[in-house]
Structures are given as structure tokens and as C-alpha cells.
């Protein structure tokens, strides 16, 4: 007699959320129990300083993390970089097949080597302080904690996971971007462990695109007293250009231009022959990229005796709140609700590596890292009490995608 084979039963999203509802408190208790280990790991990472421009320092941190992920059974691949620190990729085979979830972050910080002397890493009064703790070494530690938890709950991670930690995010991601994009194209979704937004720990469903341009003006030098009329001031021309560029701002569209650096001239008694301005450009919509680039390149001298030269461009596309991004946020919001809190979303002006992956159409959710404040500042810190919730949310999302 021939027997009908039963089709494998997949766990539905509703069933998974039901499991989370049943086990939510237990999951949080799991991470509460392991919170001292999480704090210890974060402090270890913060005390291993890793400025973007110091390859030996970053490589030491990458080696430390490679050993930690290898101890969890991950397949480690170090992407060697000549000018920048090495990048770390770790792959975990899941119990089920399918595309991996990409857990994305960076290991570099904006702080020069030796910053620990002025802002030591301390765990006190409910916070951890130190250079890079918020942006984003606590996020790296959360990845380790979530993977450890999934292995404890399931015997192995329930689905394939790829971890990618680059070394140059703070300085433009020039070396790591091709790797990030290649991994994202192979992934079901991207979870970015950059810091959460605000005191309530909102995740980021939109980020502005970022660009930088340099406008150089060439005039004609002359003695300010003897030959003033023969001079053609590059500084005066640049001032008029700055005023014109300021008119390009469209706040209602999220389009801003900030002339943040201006240089020009040599001495007060010399008509300036050269001047330049560095322009920060932020766009909320990919559709605005070509338009603002065209307007900047269409600038012409007010003084026909001066010359303009514009270089640069938009180097990081915006992370827009597409349907795929919104759907991923909705999953996160539901999981957080089952764990006992309301997860908010936010749109922010700064960019991350998540901008690259979202621009490829890969579902991307950013800001899943630690809750804290003071990114890039001396008072940078995170809230210890929020670590269990963030780790539980990350683990739940990996299961749900």
C-alpha cells in the first residue's frame, strides 16, 4: 500500500509571533542573565581602539572579533585592504536553507588613538561610556549575543546568517562598498546595527543620501593698495557663489546644502587669486540626485575674469522608506510588541552602509543597535538596561525574516 508523504510544515509568521508572545519574557530573562557578559564584551571592544585612519589598530580589532565569531562556529573570511583596515565577513549555515540575513556594521571610529585617556571606558550608573561605544561597538556586541542566543534556543542558527563588519564607514566606505553591495544582493534582508535613534530607541526607516562637492575659484592677484583695480578677487566671487548655492535648499523636500568650509586668499593686502568652498549635500529622495548635481555644475562666474571648477558628487544614495523597508519595520514592530514595548521608527539626516543596500532594493532596516547618546562626542554612551531588549529584537527578526 502506497503511503502519502506529508509535506514539510513551515512555521508561519503568526505562529512565530505566538511563540514570541509565549516566550517573550523568557527570552528577555535569557538576555538579562547574560547582560554582564554583554557589558564585558562591549568594554573589551571599546578598549580596543580602532580609528578609521589607523590600519594596525583596526586590524587588531578585526582579529579579536574573528576569533570570537570563529568560536561560535562561524566561517571567517578577512577581506584584506591595503590602505584601510581589513574587513570581516562571517558566514553561519542555518538549520534551514534559503538566502542569508545580512547583519551589517562597522568597526572603525572617529576617535584618534589614545582617546581612552580622556574618555575612558566605564560601566557605571546604568551606562557604558567610551570612544565608539554607541557608534557602534555595542551594535557589534549585540550581533554576537543574538547569534549565541539563537544557537542556545535552536541548537544552531535557524537560518543562514552573514555578518559583515567593515573598517571605513566613518570615512565614506570607499573600500568596503563593493563587498557590502555584493553580499546584499545575495541576502533576503539587511539588518543594520547602527545606533538606535533617540531615547526611545527608534529604528531608522529612512536616511538621507550624502554628497560632497568642492568649488574652486581662480581670480587674479594684485597689490591691494598699489594695483587694486587690476586684481580679480576669488574671495568676492566665491562669496557671491555661496549666496547663490544657498538658494538651492528645499527644506520641504529634505534637500539641503551646507557650505561648511571656506578658504581663500593669502594676506589682507593681496587681492585673492584663489578661494574654495566645501559643500555638504543631503537628499531625501533618489530622484533629486541628478537635479542638484546638474544645478551645481551649471554654476557660472559672476565676474567673467574669474574661473570656476567643481569636483565631487553624491557618494551615498538615500535610504528611502519603500514598501520593502516598511514591511520589515512592521515585522520588527510586532516582535517588539510581543516582547513588551512599542518600537518607533524615525527618518534621519545621516547616512550609513544601509543606504547602499536599500538603494539596491534589498529590504533594509537600520538603527537596530544600542540606545544611547553622544555619537562622535566626548559624552558618548549607551544604556545598559536596553541591551537585553535590543538583543531579543535582533534575534526575533533573524527568525522572522
C-alpha angles and dihedrals in degrees: 000000000000116000124211112238114229116239114242112266116232122208108249122221089246091052091048092052089048088055090050090051090052095044101029095105091044091051092051090047088052091057093041088056091051095041094105089057091049091051091048092051093048091051091048091054094045092050089054095075117213116181114186092240097049110081097181091053094048092045090055090055092046090053090050092051093044089058092049094050092043089055087058091055098260122149104239124212121178115204103210117218125192102206099024135043118281120271123230126222122181125183126199121193111224131217087245128046130236135089117330127246109242114224105199132195146123136245101204124098136197094237122102120237110279096036090124088075091065099031107027122194108255135164105210141128092016096305141091115218132190144100111309096359093126098031091066132303093097087058090055090051090051089058090055092048095048093050092048090051094049090051091050093049099041105022087245135017106292095228137016114287129192119195118198121183116178130196105217109049093116091057101043107288091252094149098038103039097088090052093046092051094045092052093044092055089059095047134091092218142344124235113194117206096203114135120291119250121255133339093303093056100241118187118234118247096167134034130177122248115245133219139167128205132181119210114199122192124198120197134155126279122228140158107274092219107032102032106016094139092055092057125092108203116224088190093058090047091049091050090056091047091051090054091050094048091051088064090064092072114113108182094181089061094043090247114142136168120194121190094207102165128038125179131174149138133024107233137004092246094053124080101236116254095186138032136159142188130204112217126202112206125194125187128185094194129051088217090068094057099086094040098055091042090053093049093051093048090049092063113125130190119268087205109055090208091064128076129214129210121185123193134172134045147198104313101173120047120219123266100231125197096249125170090264092053092046092050091052091049090051090056090050092047092052093047091049089050091054088050091053111263142082113250114209130200131222142189114222137188099229125084134228139178086275087075089068096050095044091050087060090058094252112141104256132183118187135191097047092136132093128323113239145096146249102061109189091004136104092251094056110148145144134221112250092201092063096055097087092051093048092048092048091049092051093048091048092050092051088054095045102049 
